[in-house]
Amino acid sequence: MKNESLLLLRRAISGDKNAFGELYGLYYTDMYRFALFYLGSKADAEDTVNDAVLSVWKSVDKISDCEKFKHYLFKALSNCCKKSLRHIYKTREQIDFDGLLLSDGKDYTYAAEVYEMLNVLKPDERKIISMSVMCGYTSNEIAASLNIPAATVRSKQSRALQKLRLYYNAEF
């Protein structure tokens, strides 16, 4: 974590809301991308990111290792995404991907196709692919965030990409 981020985090832990807001601004884009590709809807992604950030803010004073803040943030986001996804599956018959209802039809835009393809993956594989391909995190960063070994991240990423290749070739 950069020195500036560490200073912001220390101020946030002390109760400085503005510092926490600046810190949140540093990670918002990556969090939003992760949630969008996990959930498939702008509105759901925004709501889920907000829920995760609120959760982290409520417990920011409990963070003992400032170096693990990113891990703590994405762990909270991952948990909120899982909760949102369970709610979505329970309450909706179709998934709305930014105005496009996903069903058995083949008239999707590129974004909807990507979302459909990601749905062939297991949730842990989808997380890894989203974080690596969509957000640009390294296997070591993903490992720290998900609290699993980097070698496991690389093997799951490799298997997930192979699944996507097989799926893509079968569909087209």
Contact map, one row per residue, 1 for C-alpha under 8 A:
1110110000000000000000000000000000000000000000000000000000000000001000000000000000000000000000000000000000000000000000000000000000000000000000000000000000000000000000000000
1111110000000000000000000000000000000000000000000000000000000000000000000000000000000000000000000000000000000000000000000000000000000000000000000000000000000000000000000000
1111111000000000000000000000000000000000000000000000000000000000000000000000000000000000000000000000000000000000000000000000000000000000000000000000000000000000000000000000
0111111100000000000000000000000000000000000000000000000000000000000000000000000000000000000000000000000000000000000000000000000000000000000000000000000000000000000000000000
1111111110000000000000100000000000000000000000000000000000000000000000000000000000000000000000000000000000000000000000000000000000000000000000000000000000000000000000000000
1111111111000000000000000000000000000000000000000000000000000000011000000000000000000000000000000000000000000000000000000000000000000000000000000000000000000000000000000000
0011111111100000000000000000000000000000000000000000000000000000000000000000000000000000000000000000000000000000000000000000000000000000000000000000000000000000000000000000
0001111111110000001101100000000000000000000000000000000000000000000000000000000000000000000000000000000000000000000000000000000000000000000000000000000000000000000000000000
0000111111111000001100100000000000000000000000000000000000000000010000000000000000000000000000000000000000000000000000000000000000000000000000000000000000000000000000000000
0000011111111100000000000000000000000000000000000000000000000000010000000000000000000000000000000000000000000000000000000000000000000000000000000000000000000000000000000000
0000001111111111001100000000000000000000000000000000000000000000000000000000000000000000000000000000000000000000000000000000000000000000000000000000000000000000000000000000
0000000111111111111100000000000000000000000000000000000000011000000000000000000000000000000000000000000000000000000000000000000000000000000000000000000000000000000000000000
0000000011111111000000000000000000000000000000000000000000011110000000000000000000000000000000000000000000000000000000000000000000000000000000000000000000000000000000000000
0000000001111111000000000000000000000000000000000000000000001000000000000000000000000000000000000000000000000000000000000000000000000000000000000000000000000000000000000000
0000000000111111100000000000000000000000000000000000000000001000000000000000000000000000000000000000000000000000000000000000000000000000000000000000000000000000000000000000
0000000000111111111100000000000000000000000000000000000000000000000000000000000000000000000000000000000000000000000000000000000000000000000000000000000000000000000000000000
0000000000010011111110000000000000000000000000000000000000000000000000000000000000000000000000000000000000000000000000000000000000000000000000000000000000000000000000000000
0000000000010001111111000000000000000000000000000000000000000000000000000000000000000000000000000000000000000000000000000000000000000000000000000000000000000000000000000000
0000000110110001111111100000000000000000000000000000000000000000000000000000000000000000000000000000000000000000000000000000000000000000000000000000000000000000000000000000
0000000110110001111111110000000000000000000000000000000010000000000000000000000000000000000000000000000000000000000000000000000000000000000000000000000000000000000000000000
0000000000000000111111111000000000000000000000000000000000000000000000000000000000000000000000000000000000000000000000000000000000000000000000000000000000000000000000000000
0000000100000000011111111100000000000000000000000000000000000000000000000000000000000000000000000000000000000000000000000000000000000000000000000000000000000000000000000000
0000100110000000001111111110000000000000000000000000000000000000000000000000000000000000000000000000000000000000000000000000000000000000000000000000000000000000000000000000
0000000000000000000111111111000000000000000000000000100000000000000000000000000000000000000000000000000000000000000000000000000000000000000000000000000000000000000000000000
0000000000000000000011111111100000000000000000000000000000000000000000000000000000000000000000000000000000000000000000000000000000000000000000000000000000000000000000000000
0000000000000000000001111111100000000000000000000000000000000000000000000000000000000000000000000000000000000000000000000000000000000000000000000000000000000000000000000000
0000000000000000000000111111111000000000000000000000000000000000000000000000000000000000000000000000000000000000000000000000000000000000000000000000000000000000000000000000
0000000000000000000000011111111100000000000000001000000000000000000000000000000000000000000000000000000000000000000000000000000000000000000000000000000000000000000000000000
0000000000000000000000001111111110000000000000000000000000000000000000000000000000000000000000000000000000000000000000000000000000000000000000000000000000000000000000000000
0000000000000000000000000011111111000000000000000000000000000000000000000000000000000000000000000000000000000000000000000000000000000010000000000000000000000000000000000000
0000000000000000000000000011111111100000000000001000000000000000000000000100100000000000000000000000000000000000000000000000000000000000000000000000000000000000000000000000
0000000000000000000000000001111111110000000011001000000000000000000000000000000000000000000000000000000000000000000000000000000000000000000000000000000000000000000000000000
0000000000000000000000000000111111111000000000000000000000000000000000000000000000000000000000000000000000000000000000000000000001000110000000000000000000000000000000000000
0000000000000000000000000000011111111100000000000000000000000000000000000000000000000000000000000000000000000000000000000000001001100110000000000000000000000000000000000000
0000000000000000000000000000001111111111000111011000000000000000000000000000100010000000000000000000000000000000000000000000000000000000000000000000000000000000000000000000
0000000000000000000000000000000111111111110110000000000000000000000000000000000000000000000000000000000000000000000000000000000000000000000000000000000000000000000000000000
0000000000000000000000000000000011111111000000000000000000000000000000000000000000000000000000000000000000000000001001000000000001000000000000000000000000000000000000000000
0000000000000000000000000000000001111111000000000000000000000000000000000000000010000000000000000000000000000000000000000000011001000000000000000000000000000000000000000000
0000000000000000000000000000000000111111100110000000000000000000000000000000000010011000000000000000000000000000000000000000000000000000000000000000000000000000000000000000
0000000000000000000000000000000000111111110110000000000000000000000000000000000000000000000000111100000000000000001000000000000000000000000000000000000000000000000000000000
0000000000000000000000000000000000010011111110000000000000000000000000000000000000000000000000011100000000000000000000000000000000000000000000000000000000000000000000000000
0000000000000000000000000000000000010001111111000000000000000000000000000000000000000000000000001100000000000000000000000000000000000000000000000000000000000000000000000000
0000000000000000000000000000000000000000111111100000000000000000000000000000000000000000000000000000000000000000000000000000000000000000000000000000000000000000000000000000
0000000000000000000000000000000000110011111111110000000000000000000000000000000000010000000000000000000000000000000000000000000000000000000000000000000000000000000000000000
0000000000000000000000000000000100110011111111111000000000000000000000000000000000000000000000000000000000000000000000000000000000000000000000000000000000000000000000000000
0000000000000000000000000000000100100000011111111100000000000000000000000000000000000000000000000000000000000000000000000000000000000000000000000000000000000000000000000000
0000000000000000000000000000000000000000001111111110000000000000000000000000000000000000000000000000000000000000000000000000000000000000000000000000000000000000000000000000
0000000000000000000000000000000000100000000111111111000000000000000000000000100110010000000000000000000000000000000000000000000000000000000000000000000000000000000000000000
0000000000000000000000000001001100100000000011111111100000000000000000000000100100000000000000000000000000000000000000000000000000000000000000000000000000000000000000000000
0000000000000000000000000000000000000000000001111111110000000000000000000000000000000000000000000000000000000000000000000000000000000000000000000000000000000000000000000000
0000000000000000000000000000000000000000000000111111111000000000000000000000100100000000000000000000000000000000000000000000000000000000000000000000000000000000000000000000
0000000000000000000000000000000000000000000000011111111100000000000000001001100100000000000000000000000000000000000000000000000000000000000000000000000000000000000000000000
0000000000000000000000010000000000000000000000001111111110000000000000001001100000000000000000000000000000000000000000000000000000000000000000000000000000000000000000000000
0000000000000000000000000000000000000000000000000111111111000000000000000000000000000000000000000000000000000000000000000000000000000000000000000000000000000000000000000000
0000000000000000000000000000000000000000000000000011111111100000000000000001000000000000000000000000000000000000000000000000000000000000000000000000000000000000000000000000
0000000000000000000000000000000000000000000000000001111111110000000000011001000000000000000000000000000000000000000000000000000000000000000000000000000000000000000000000000
0000000000000000000100000000000000000000000000000000111111110000000000000000000000000000000000000000000000000000000000000000000000000000000000000000000000000000000000000000
0000000000000000000000000000000000000000000000000000011111111000000000000000000000000000000000000000000000000000000000000000000000000000000000000000000000000000000000000000
0000000000000000000000000000000000000000000000000000001111111110000000000000000000000000000000000000000000000000000000000000000000000000000000000000000000000000000000000000
0000000000011000000000000000000000000000000000000000000111111110000000000000000000000000000000000000000000000000000000000000000000000000000000000000000000000000000000000000
0000000000011110000000000000000000000000000000000000000001111111000000000000000000000000000000000000000000000000000000000000000000000000000000000000000000000000000000000000
0000000000001000000000000000000000000000000000000000000000111111000000000000000000000000000000000000000000000000000000000000000000000000000000000000000000000000000000000000
0000000000001000000000000000000000000000000000000000000000111111110010000000000000000000000000000000000000000000000000000000000000000000000000000000000000000000000000000000
0000000000000000000000000000000000000000000000000000000000001111110000000000000000000000000000000000000000000000000000000000000000000000000000000000000000000000000000000000
0000000000000000000000000000000000000000000000000000000000000011111110000000000000000000000000000000000000000000000000000000000000000000000000000000000000000000000000000000
0000010011000000000000000000000000000000000000000000000000000011111110000000000000000000000000000000000000000000000000000000000000000000000000000000000000000000000000000000
1000010000000000000000000000000000000000000000000000000000000000111111000000000000000000000000000000000000000000000000000000000000000000000000000000000000000000000000000000
0000000000000000000000000000000000000000000000000000000000000000111111110000000000000000000000000000000000000000000000000000000000000000000000010000000000000000000000000000
0000000000000000000000000000000000000000000000000000000000000010111111111000000000000000000000000000000000000000000000000000000000000000000000000000000000000000000000000000
0000000000000000000000000000000000000000000000000000000000000000001111111100000000000000000000000000000000000000000000000000000000000000000000001000000000000000000000000000
0000000000000000000000000000000000000000000000000000000000000000000111111110000000000000000000000000000000000000000000000000000000000000000000011110000000000000000000000000
0000000000000000000000000000000000000000000000000000000100000000000111111111000000000000000000000000000000000000000000000000000000000000000000001000000000000000000000000000
0000000000000000000000000000000000000000000000000001100100000000000011111111100000000000000000000000000000000000000000000000000000000000000000000000000000000000000000000000
0000000000000000000000000000001000000000000000000000000000000000000001111111110000000000000000000000000000000000000000000000000000000000000000001100000000000000000000000000
0000000000000000000000000000000000000000000000000000000000000000000000111111111000000000000000000000000000000000000000000000000000000000000000001100000000000000000000000000
0000000000000000000000000000000000000000000000000001101100000000000000011111111100000000000000000000000000000000000000000000000000000000000000000000000000000000000000000000
0000000000000000000000000000001000100000000000011011100000000000000000001111111110000000000000000000000000000000000000000000000000000000000000000000000000000000000000000000
0000000000000000000000000000000000000000000000000000000000000000000000000111111111000000000000000000000000000000000000000000000000000000000000000000000000000000000000000000
0000000000000000000000000000000000000000000000000000000000000000000000000011111111100000000000000000000000000000000000000000000000000000000000000000000000000000000000000000
0000000000000000000000000000000000000000000000011011000000000000000000000001111111110000000000000000000000000000000000000000000000000000000000000000000000000000000000000000
0000000000000000000000000000000000100110000000010000000000000000000000000000111111111000000000000000000000000000000000000000000000000000000000000000000000000000000000000000
0000000000000000000000000000000000000000000000000000000000000000000000000000011111111100000000000000000000000000000000000000000000000000000000000000000000000000000000000000
0000000000000000000000000000000000000000000000000000000000000000000000000000001111111110000000000000000000000000000000000000000000000000000000000000000000000000000000000000
0000000000000000000000000000000000000010000100010000000000000000000000000000000111111111000000000000000000000000000000000000000000000000000000000000000000000000000000000000
0000000000000000000000000000000000000010000000000000000000000000000000000000000011111111100000000000000000000000000000000000000000000000000000000000000000000000000000000000
0000000000000000000000000000000000000000000000000000000000000000000000000000000001111111110000000000000000000000000000000000000000000000000000000000000000000000000000000000
0000000000000000000000000000000000000000000000000000000000000000000000000000000000111111111000000000000000000000000000000000000000000000000000000000000000000000000000000000
0000000000000000000000000000000000000000000000000000000000000000000000000000000000011111111100100000000000000000000000000000000000000000000000000000000000000000000000000000
0000000000000000000000000000000000000000000000000000000000000000000000000000000000001111111110000000000000000000000000000000000000000000000000000000000000000000000000000000
0000000000000000000000000000000000000000000000000000000000000000000000000000000000000111111100000000000000000000000000000000000000000000000000000000000000000000000000000000
0000000000000000000000000000000000000000000000000000000000000000000000000000000000000011111110000000000000000000000000000000000000000000000000000000000000000000000000000000
0000000000000000000000000000000000000000000000000000000000000000000000000000000000000001111111100000000000000000000000000000000000000000000000000000000000000000000000000000
0000000000000000000000000000000000000000000000000000000000000000000000000000000000000000101111100000000000000000000000000000000000000000000000000000000000000000000000000000
0000000000000000000000000000000000000000000000000000000000000000000000000000000000000000000111110000111000000000000000000000000000000000000000000000000000000000000000000000
0000000000000000000000000000000000000001000000000000000000000000000000000000000000000001000111111000110000000000000000000000000000000000000000000000000000000000000000000000
0000000000000000000000000000000000000001100000000000000000000000000000000000000000000000000001111111110000000000000000000000000000000000000000000000000000000000000000000000
0000000000000000000000000000000000000001110000000000000000000000000000000000000000000000000000111111110000000001001000000000000000000000000000000000000000000000000000000000
0000000000000000000000000000000000000001110000000000000000000000000000000000000000000000000000011111000000000000000000000000000000000000000000000000000000000000000000000000
0000000000000000000000000000000000000000000000000000000000000000000000000000000000000000000000011111100000000000000000000000000000000000000000000000000000000000000000000000
0000000000000000000000000000000000000000000000000000000000000000000000000000000000000000000000011111110000010001000000000000000000000000000000000000000000000000000000000000
0000000000000000000000000000000000000000000000000000000000000000000000000000000000000000000001111011111000000000000000000000000000000000000000000000000000000000000000000000
0000000000000000000000000000000000000000000000000000000000000000000000000000000000000000000001111001111110000001000100000000000000000000000000000000000000000000000000000000
0000000000000000000000000000000000000000000000000000000000000000000000000000000000000000000001000000111110000000000000000000000000000000000000000000000000000000000000000000
0000000000000000000000000000000000000000000000000000000000000000000000000000000000000000000000000000011111000000000000000000000000000000000000000000000000000000000000000000
0000000000000000000000000000000000000000000000000000000000000000000000000000000000000000000000000000011111110000000000000000000000000000000000000000000000000000000000000000
0000000000000000000000000000000000000000000000000000000000000000000000000000000000000000000000000000000111110000000000000000000000000000000000000000000000000000000000000000
0000000000000000000000000000000000000000000000000000000000000000000000000000000000000000000000000000000011111000000000000000000000000000000000000000000000000000000000000000
0000000000000000000000000000000000000000000000000000000000000000000000000000000000000000000000000001000011111111100000000000000000000000000000000000000000000000000000000000
0000000000000000000000000000000000000000000000000000000000000000000000000000000000000000000000000000000000111111100000000000000000000000000000000000000000000000000000000000
0000000000000000000000000000000000000000000000000000000000000000000000000000000000000000000000000000000000011111110000000000000000000000000000000000000000000000000000000000
0000000000000000000000000000000000000000000000000000000000000000000000000000000000000000000000000000000000011111111000000000000000000000000000000000000000000000000000000000
0000000000000000000000000000000000000000000000000000000000000000000000000000000000000000000000001001010000011111111100000000000000000000000000000000000000000000000000000000
0000000000000000000000000000000000000000000000000000000000000000000000000000000000000000000000000000000000011111111110000000000000000000000000000000000000000000000000000000
0000000000000000000000000000000000000000000000000000000000000000000000000000000000000000000000000000000000000111111111000000000000000000000000000000000000000000000000000000
0000000000000000000000000000000000001001000000000000000000000000000000000000000000000000000000001000000000000011111111100000000000000000000000000000000000000000000000000000
0000000000000000000000000000000000000000000000000000000000000000000000000000000000000000000000000000010000000001111111110000000000000000000000000000000000000000000000000000
0000000000000000000000000000000000000000000000000000000000000000000000000000000000000000000000000000000000000000111111111000000000000000000000000000000000000000000100110000
0000000000000000000000000000000000001000000000000000000000000000000000000000000000000000000000000000000000000000011111111000010000000000000000000000000000000000000100000000
0000000000000000000000000000000000000000000000000000000000000000000000000000000000000000000000000000000000000000001111111100010000000000000000000000000000000000000000000000
0000000000000000000000000000000000000000000000000000000000000000000000000000000000000000000000000000000000000000000111111100000000000000000000000000000000000000001100100000
0000000000000000000000000000000000000000000000000000000000000000000000000000000000000000000000000000000000000000000011111111110000000000000000000000000000000001001100000000
0000000000000000000000000000000000000000000000000000000000000000000000000000000000000000000000000000000000000000000000111111110000000000000000000000000000000000000000000000
0000000000000000000000000000000000000000000000000000000000000000000000000000000000000000000000000000000000000000000000001111111000000000000000000000000000000000000000000000
0000000000000000000000000000000000000000000000000000000000000000000000000000000000000000000000000000000000000000000000001111111100000000000000000000000000000000000000000000
0000000000000000000000000000000000000000000000000000000000000000000000000000000000000000000000000000000000000000000000001111111110000000000000000000000000011001000000000000
0000000000000000000000000000000000000100000000000000000000000000000000000000000000000000000000000000000000000000000001101111111111000000000000000000000000000001000000000000
0000000000000000000000000000000001000100000000000000000000000000000000000000000000000000000000000000000000000000000000000011111111100000000000000000000000000000000000000000
0000000000000000000000000000000000000000000000000000000000000000000000000000000000000000000000000000000000000000000000000001111111110000000001000000000010011000000000000000
0000000000000000000000000000000000000000000000000000000000000000000000000000000000000000000000000000000000000000000000000000111111111100000000000000000000001001100000000000
0000000000000000000000000000000011001100000000000000000000000000000000000000000000000000000000000000000000000000000000000000011111111110000000000000000000000000000000000000
0000000000000000000000000000000001000000000000000000000000000000000000000000000000000000000000000000000000000000000000000000001111111111100001000000000000000000000000000000
0000000000000000000000000000000000000000000000000000000000000000000000000000000000000000000000000000000000000000000000000000000111111111111001000000000000000000000000000000
0000000000000000000000000000000000000000000000000000000000000000000000000000000000000000000000000000000000000000000000000000000011111111100000000000000000000000000000000000
0000000000000000000000000000000011000000000000000000000000000000000000000000000000000000000000000000000000000000000000000000000011111111000000000000000000000000000000000000
0000000000000000000000000000010011000000000000000000000000000000000000000000000000000000000000000000000000000000000000000000000001111111100000000000000000000000000000000000
0000000000000000000000000000000000000000000000000000000000000000000000000000000000000000000000000000000000000000000000000000000000111111110000000000000000000000000000000000
0000000000000000000000000000000000000000000000000000000000000000000000000000000000000000000000000000000000000000000000000000000000111011111011000000000000000000000000000000
0000000000000000000000000000000000000000000000000000000000000000000000000000000000000000000000000000000000000000000000000000000000010001111111000000000000000000000000000000
0000000000000000000000000000000000000000000000000000000000000000000000000000000000000000000000000000000000000000000000000000000000010000111111100000011011000000000000000000
0000000000000000000000000000000000000000000000000000000000000000000000000000000000000000000000000000000000000000000000000000000000000000011111110000110000000000000000000000
0000000000000000000000000000000000000000000000000000000000000000000000000000000000000000000000000000000000000000000000000000000000000000111111111000000000000000000000000000
0000000000000000000000000000000000000000000000000000000000000000000000000000000000000000000000000000000000000000000000000000000100110000111111111100010010000000000000000000
0000000000000000000000000000000000000000000000000000000000000000000000000000000000000000000000000000000000000000000000000000000000000000001111111111110110000000000000000000
0000000000000000000000000000000000000000000000000000000000000000000100100000000000000000000000000000000000000000000000000000000000000000000111111111110000000000000000000000
0000000000000000000000000000000000000000000000000000000000000000000001110110000000000000000000000000000000000000000000000000000000000000000011111110000000000000000000000000
0000000000000000000000000000000000000000000000000000000000000000000000100110000000000000000000000000000000000000000000000000000000000000000001111111000000000000000000000000
0000000000000000000000000000000000000000000000000000000000000000000000100000000000000000000000000000000000000000000000000000000000000000000000111111100000000000000000000000
0000000000000000000000000000000000000000000000000000000000000000000000000000000000000000000000000000000000000000000000000000000000000000000000110111110110000000000000000000
0000000000000000000000000000000000000000000000000000000000000000000000000000000000000000000000000000000000000000000000000000000000000000000100110011111110000000000000000000
0000000000000000000000000000000000000000000000000000000000000000000000000000000000000000000000000000000000000000000000000000000000000000001101110001111111000000000000000000
0000000000000000000000000000000000000000000000000000000000000000000000000000000000000000000000000000000000000000000000000000000000000000001000000000111111100000000000000000
0000000000000000000000000000000000000000000000000000000000000000000000000000000000000000000000000000000000000000000000000000000000000000000000100001111111110000000000000000
0000000000000000000000000000000000000000000000000000000000000000000000000000000000000000000000000000000000000000000000000000000100000000001001100001111111111000000000000000
0000000000000000000000000000000000000000000000000000000000000000000000000000000000000000000000000000000000000000000000000000000000000000001000000000011111111100000000000000
0000000000000000000000000000000000000000000000000000000000000000000000000000000000000000000000000000000000000000000000000000000000000000000000000000001111111110000000000000
0000000000000000000000000000000000000000000000000000000000000000000000000000000000000000000000000000000000000000000000000000100100000000000000000000000111111111000000000000
0000000000000000000000000000000000000000000000000000000000000000000000000000000000000000000000000000000000000000000000000000100110000000000000000000000011111111100000000000
0000000000000000000000000000000000000000000000000000000000000000000000000000000000000000000000000000000000000000000000000000000000000000000000000000000001111111110000000000
0000000000000000000000000000000000000000000000000000000000000000000000000000000000000000000000000000000000000000000000000000000000000000000000000000000000111111111000000000
0000000000000000000000000000000000000000000000000000000000000000000000000000000000000000000000000000000000000000000000001000110010000000000000000000000000011111111100000000
0000000000000000000000000000000000000000000000000000000000000000000000000000000000000000000000000000000000000000000000000000000010000000000000000000000000001111111110000000
0000000000000000000000000000000000000000000000000000000000000000000000000000000000000000000000000000000000000000000000000000000000000000000000000000000000000111111111000000
0000000000000000000000000000000000000000000000000000000000000000000000000000000000000000000000000000000000000000000000011000000000000000000000000000000000000011111111100000
0000000000000000000000000000000000000000000000000000000000000000000000000000000000000000000000000000000000000000000011011000000000000000000000000000000000000001111111110000
0000000000000000000000000000000000000000000000000000000000000000000000000000000000000000000000000000000000000000000000000000000000000000000000000000000000000000111111111000
0000000000000000000000000000000000000000000000000000000000000000000000000000000000000000000000000000000000000000000000000000000000000000000000000000000000000000011111111100
0000000000000000000000000000000000000000000000000000000000000000000000000000000000000000000000000000000000000000000010010000000000000000000000000000000000000000001111111110
0000000000000000000000000000000000000000000000000000000000000000000000000000000000000000000000000000000000000000000010000000000000000000000000000000000000000000000111111111
0000000000000000000000000000000000000000000000000000000000000000000000000000000000000000000000000000000000000000000000000000000000000000000000000000000000000000000011111111
0000000000000000000000000000000000000000000000000000000000000000000000000000000000000000000000000000000000000000000000000000000000000000000000000000000000000000000001111111
0000000000000000000000000000000000000000000000000000000000000000000000000000000000000000000000000000000000000000000000000000000000000000000000000000000000000000000000111111
0000000000000000000000000000000000000000000000000000000000000000000000000000000000000000000000000000000000000000000000000000000000000000000000000000000000000000000000011111
